[in-house]
Amino acid sequence: LLGKGLICGVIARLFGYGNVVPWAVGLGLFQIGEFSFVLARVGVSSGALTAEMYALVLSAALVTMLLTPVVSRAAEPLYALSRRWSRQVPLQTRHLPRQGLQEHVVIAGGGRVGHYVADVLQRLHCGAVVIELDQRRVEQYQAAGIPVIYGDASHPVVLEAAAVARARLLVLTVPAITVAHAIVTQVRRLAPALPIVARAEAVEHMHRLHDLGVNEVVQPEFEAGLEMVRQALLALAIPAVDVEHYTDTVRAELYAPLYRPQATYHTLAQLRRASQQLALTWVRIPDESCLAGQTIEAMRIRSRTGASVVAVLRDGQAPVYPAPSQTLYAGDLVGVLGRRLMVLIIGNFERQ
């Protein structure tokens, strides 16, 4: 039994698995398998085994099967004990950067959502590490050059390998609430102050995650539906400013119960109400417009409407707060900020 477990663990290590995985494989596969029943039966039929030996084989197999769940739980303690005797954490360099993990983002769950998050963080050159239990996905992350750890994010050993105590943020993308509950519980033990952004599979799970200490909760189906509504309203020629205000209001109605007790919620609510009084829109100056060739000062937009020109986009460059002497030309995109009614009036300028 010891030899079988040792062989299985060594094979797992030779295949490139590190951390707690070889321990889990060795202790999880040390038992006598069901195939021993068939071999013992053949041995009895051929006369190679007596009835007493057959009973002994069956008894030994059943005992090892019953002991497997208990013995497999020792994988983490034994791995933790082995770390105490080693000078450094036995992490594989192809999984994690050689310089170690510091001020990074931990992504628990490497599915589609986790891959999107990791890809954006990689493009922004933000340090991140993904924890994933699916070997196929682990290989995909390795091929993409994204640091990844093979393991269960609900296990303390795996979280320690991901250095959650030194992380800046945890992004929890697993959909199952039971798994998310276990991960958050372990993370809060290792890093009580670590900010957590979590995915909620259903709306009713949002409060549960928030009560566990999750700082921000995102409901993907709701966000996807809201984006479809936004695209539909834009296709119906509803002003983009009105669409954004509507979607922001609907989103606030869903998430407000989670954050209303917080002191910053009321300040953010006041800022949101103030922002609803303003609108930023982009107006293109047509070729035949009488505004083409005029300066911002000559157009007297501020005195006529109360709105302000805050940017002019031309040839891919956008000077912010252009001077009154800035000349506008046909094809320019003019960013106008002001009260919503005033911006609508400005929008009519392009038809002059």
DAKAKA-V791512 format. One record per run of one state. SS is the DSSP state (~ for helix, > for strand, _ for the rest). FROM is the first residue (numbers start at 1). LEN is the number of residues. If there is no record, write none. Layout:
BEGIN
SS;FROM;LEN  SS;FROM;LEN
END
This chain:
BEGIN
_;1;1  ~;2;13  _;15;6  ~;21;8  _;29;6  ~;35;12  _;47;4  ~;51;22  _;73;1  ~;74;12  _;86;19  >;105;4  _;109;3  ~;112;12  _;124;4  >;128;5  _;133;2  ~;135;10  _;145;3  >;148;3  _;151;5  ~;156;6  _;162;2  ~;164;3  _;167;2  >;169;4  _;173;4  ~;177;14  _;191;4  >;195;5  _;200;4  ~;204;9  _;213;3  >;216;3  _;219;1  ~;220;16  _;236;4  ~;240;20  _;260;3  ~;263;13  _;276;2  >;278;7  _;285;10  >;295;1  ~;296;4  _;300;1  ~;301;5  _;306;2  >;308;7  _;315;2  >;317;4  _;321;6  >;327;1  _;328;5  >;333;7  ~;340;12  _;352;1
END
